[in-house]
């Protein structure tokens, strides 16, 4: 009597890509950001993430899935991934008219995006590895890989400069050998168990060129789109209420009123207004003190320099009030 054994599935390596405008135009006077959907592409960290995913999948004889969240304009970059032999998936995270609105993204919740990516990966099975860029071009928070590791219940290793397949103690189980940059030129070597979510830097690795046959086939390829529930309102992912984003404008510090100089001489008046001849307070080191004492010292500084007219109720500018 023969028994059939289950055929092991090929390892799934996911490249989670952040597609953005690589050359945004910033108005230096107003601070507004103008984006062109024709300029979308992969930053160096995201290109490195895709290349690492391709290399590791080749070593494991696995499959690569490139995932990107955004409007239809991101399909141009996903076609480049198709030309390299990867399967692709677009998550409709923004509508086509938003064009990656910068203010909306700042108020968005990356935990909600990680939850949406995790839900979109369910039909493909549990990924053995998810590779992300460590920082995106537009915001650079680097928080998405950590949220994604939480959603997938996976180990995480962030900010890596090297990532390759490895073997632990001569066993057959798959692990990853990773290297992280430390201060003063030091390196930290890691053995990462699977499943894992890793973010990589853009240095040292360049994305390979696609063959001509792959480029021609990708032009007519259909980009699959995941079916997701409506996106939550910006800032509501943690249940803290909506986040209101006002108009973008140049930061203007508060005007500080100074007494008029008494001298009629313009040079003396200028010296008096700039404080060039005034003896300034030397730097003061406060501490080590507790949180209440540190808050009293900060309030005393603000009162002494005219930023506060009087200390808040329950405190004193000298630090001697009730706490």
C-alpha positions in Angstrom: 0.0 0.0 0.0 1.5 3.3 -1.1 1.1 6.6 0.7 1.2 9.9 -1.0 3.2 12.6 0.6 2.3 16.3 0.3 4.4 18.2 -2.1 6.2 21.1 -0.4 5.3 24.4 -2.0 8.0 26.7 -3.3 9.1 29.4 -0.8 7.3 32.7 -1.3 9.5 35.8 -1.3 7.6 39.1 -1.3 9.1 42.4 -2.4 7.0 45.2 -0.8 7.8 48.2 -3.0 7.2 51.9 -2.3 6.6 53.6 -5.7 6.9 57.4 -5.6 7.9 60.4 -7.7 11.7 60.4 -7.8 11.9 64.1 -8.9 9.1 66.0 -7.2 9.1 69.8 -7.6 9.0 71.8 -4.4 8.0 75.4 -4.3 10.6 77.1 -2.0 8.2 79.9 -1.1 5.0 77.9 -0.3 6.5 74.5 0.5 3.9 72.8 -1.8 5.0 69.6 -3.6 4.0 69.0 -7.2 4.2 65.5 -8.4 4.3 64.0 -11.9 3.0 60.5 -12.4 5.4 60.1 -15.3 8.3 60.4 -12.9 7.3 57.5 -10.6 9.9 54.9 -10.0 11.8 52.9 -7.4 14.2 54.6 -5.0 17.6 53.0 -4.4 16.4 51.1 -1.2 13.3 49.7 -2.9 15.3 48.7 -6.0 17.7 46.9 -3.6 14.8 45.2 -1.9 13.6 43.8 -5.2 17.1 42.6 -6.2 17.5 40.9 -2.8 14.1 39.2 -3.2 15.1 37.9 -6.7 18.5 36.6 -5.5 17.1 34.8 -2.4 14.2 33.3 -4.4 16.7 31.9 -6.9 18.8 30.3 -4.1 15.7 28.8 -2.6 14.1 27.8 -6.0 11.2 29.9 -4.9 8.8 32.5 -6.4 8.9 36.3 -6.1 5.8 38.5 -5.6 6.3 42.2 -6.0 3.6 44.2 -4.2 3.0 48.0 -4.5 0.2 50.1 -3.0 -1.0 53.1 -5.0 -3.0 54.3 -8.0 -2.8 52.9 -11.6 0.4 55.0 -12.2 2.4 52.5 -10.1 1.7 49.8 -12.7 4.6 51.1 -14.8 7.0 50.0 -12.1 5.2 46.7 -11.6 5.7 46.0 -15.3 9.4 46.3 -14.8 9.1 43.7 -12.1 7.2 41.4 -14.5 10.0 41.8 -17.0 12.4 40.4 -14.3 10.3 37.3 -13.9 8.3 38.3 -10.7 4.6 38.0 -10.1 3.0 41.3 -9.2 0.1 42.7 -7.3 -1.3 46.3 -7.0 -3.1 47.4 -3.9 -5.5 50.2 -4.7 -4.5 52.5 -1.9 -5.0 55.9 -3.6 -7.3 56.9 -6.3 -6.0 58.0 -9.7 -6.7 61.6 -9.0 -4.8 61.9 -5.7 -1.4 61.4 -7.3 0.1 60.5 -4.0 -0.9 63.6 -2.2 1.9 64.5 0.2 -0.2 66.1 2.9 -2.6 63.1 2.9 0.3 60.7 3.2 1.7 62.5 6.2 -1.6 62.2 7.9 -2.1 58.6 6.9 -1.6 55.6 9.1 1.1 53.1 8.0 -0.3 50.5 10.4 -3.5 50.5 8.3 -1.4 50.1 5.1 0.5 47.2 6.7 -2.9 45.6 7.6 -4.1 46.0 4.0 -0.9 44.4 2.6 -1.2 41.5 5.0 -4.8 40.9 3.9 -3.8 41.1 0.2 -1.1 38.4 0.7 -3.6 35.8 2.1 -4.5 34.3 -1.3 -0.8 33.7 -2.1 -0.1 31.9 1.2 2.1 32.8 4.1 5.3 34.4 2.8 8.6 33.1 4.0 10.3 36.4 3.5 9.2 40.0 2.9 11.8 42.5 1.8 11.2 46.2 1.9 13.3 49.3 1.4 14.5 50.8 4.7 13.3 54.4 3.9 11.1 55.8 1.2 11.9 58.9 -0.8 8.9 60.9 0.2 8.6 60.5 4.0 11.5 58.3 5.1 9.9 57.1 8.3 10.9 53.4 7.9 8.0 52.3 10.0 6.1 50.2 7.5 8.3 47.0 7.8 7.9 46.9 11.5 4.1 47.2 11.3 4.1 44.5 8.5 6.1 42.1 10.7 3.5 42.6 13.4 0.7 41.8 11.1 2.4 38.7 9.6 3.6 37.5 13.0 7.1 37.3 11.6 10.6 38.1 12.9 12.0 41.5 11.8 15.5 42.7 10.9 15.5 46.4 9.8 18.1 48.7 8.3 20.3 45.9 6.7 23.2 46.4 4.4 23.5 42.8 3.4 21.0 39.9 3.2 21.6 36.4 1.9 20.4 32.8 2.4 22.2 30.9 5.2 22.2 27.7 7.2 22.1 27.5 11.0 24.1 24.7 12.7 24.2 22.6 9.6 20.4 22.0 9.7 18.1 22.0 6.7 15.8 24.7 7.9 16.1 28.0 6.1 17.5 31.0 7.8 19.0 34.3 6.6 22.4 35.8 7.2 22.1 39.6 7.6 24.4 42.4 8.3 23.4 45.8 9.9 25.4 49.0 9.9 26.4 50.3 13.4 28.1 53.5 14.5 31.9 54.0 14.2 32.2 51.6 11.3 31.1 48.6 13.2 28.9 45.8 11.7 26.3 43.6 13.4 25.9 40.1 12.0 22.4 38.5 12.4 20.9 35.1 11.9 17.3 35.7 11.0 14.7 32.9 11.4 11.8 32.5 9.0 9.2 33.8 8.4 10.8 37.3 8.5 10.3 40.9 7.3 13.6 42.6 6.5 14.3 46.2 5.3 17.5 46.9 3.3 19.5 50.0 2.5 20.1 51.1 -1.1 23.9 50.9 -0.9 26.0 48.1 -2.5 23.2 46.4 -4.6 21.9 47.4 -8.0 18.8 46.0 -9.6 19.5 43.8 -12.5 18.5 44.6 -16.1 15.6 42.8 -17.6 16.1 40.7 -20.7 14.6 42.0 -24.0 12.1 39.1 -24.1 10.9 39.9 -20.6 10.5 43.6 -21.4 8.4 42.8 -24.5 6.2 40.4 -22.6 5.6 42.8 -19.8 4.2 45.5 -22.1 1.0 43.4 -22.6 0.9 41.8 -19.1 -2.2 42.3 -17.0 -1.4 43.8 -13.6 -3.6 42.0 -11.0 -5.4 44.3 -8.4 -6.3 43.1 -5.0 -9.9 43.5 -3.7 -9.8 45.4 -0.5 -12.4 47.1 1.8 -12.5 50.9 1.6 -9.5 52.6 2.9 -10.0 54.1 6.5 -9.9 57.8 6.9 -6.5 59.4 7.5 -5.4 59.1 11.0 -8.2 56.8 12.2 -6.2 53.6 12.1 -5.5 53.7 15.8 -9.0 54.9 16.8 -7.7 58.3 17.9 -10.1 60.3 15.7 -9.6 62.1 12.4 -6.5 64.1 11.7 -7.1 67.5 10.1 -4.5 68.6 7.6 -4.5 72.3 6.9 -3.1 74.2 4.0 0.6 73.9 3.4 2.5 77.1 4.1 5.9 78.3 5.0 6.7 78.1 8.7 6.8 81.6 10.2 8.1 81.9 13.7 6.2 84.0 16.2 7.0 87.7 16.3 8.9 88.8 19.3 8.4 92.3 20.5 11.6 94.2 21.5 11.8 97.6 23.2 12.9 100.4 20.9 16.5 101.5 21.3 17.0 104.9 23.0 20.0 106.1 20.9 19.3 108.0 17.7 22.5 106.6 16.1 21.5 103.9 13.5 24.6 101.8 14.3 23.9 101.8 18.0 20.3 101.0 17.4 21.3 98.0 15.2 23.7 96.7 17.8 21.0 97.0 20.5 18.4 95.2 18.4 20.7 92.4 17.4 22.0 92.0 21.0 25.6 92.0 19.8 26.8 93.9 22.9 24.6 92.1 25.4 26.1 89.5 27.7 24.2 86.3 27.1 23.5 83.6 29.6 26.1 80.8 29.5 25.0 77.3 28.7 23.4 75.6 31.7 23.3 71.9 32.3 20.3 70.8 34.3 20.4 67.4 35.8 20.2 64.7 36.5 16.7 65.6 37.8 13.3 64.1 37.6 10.6 64.9 35.1 8.9 67.4 37.3 12.1 69.3 38.0 13.0 69.3 34.4 9.6 70.7 33.4 10.0 73.5 36.0 13.4 74.4 34.6 12.0 74.6 31.1 9.1 76.8 32.2 11.5 79.1 34.1 13.6 79.5 30.9 10.5 80.4 28.9 9.3 82.9 31.5 12.8 84.4 31.8 13.1 85.0 28.1 9.6 86.4 27.5 8.0 83.4 25.8 5.5 83.0 28.7 4.1 85.9 30.7 3.5 83.7 33.8 3.9 80.1 34.7 1.0 77.7 34.3 -1.2 77.1 37.3 0.5 74.8 39.8 4.0 75.7 38.7 6.5 78.5 39.3 9.3 80.0 37.2 11.8 79.3 39.9 10.9 75.6 40.2 9.6 76.1 43.8 5.9 75.8 43.1 3.6 73.0 44.0 3.7 70.0 41.6 
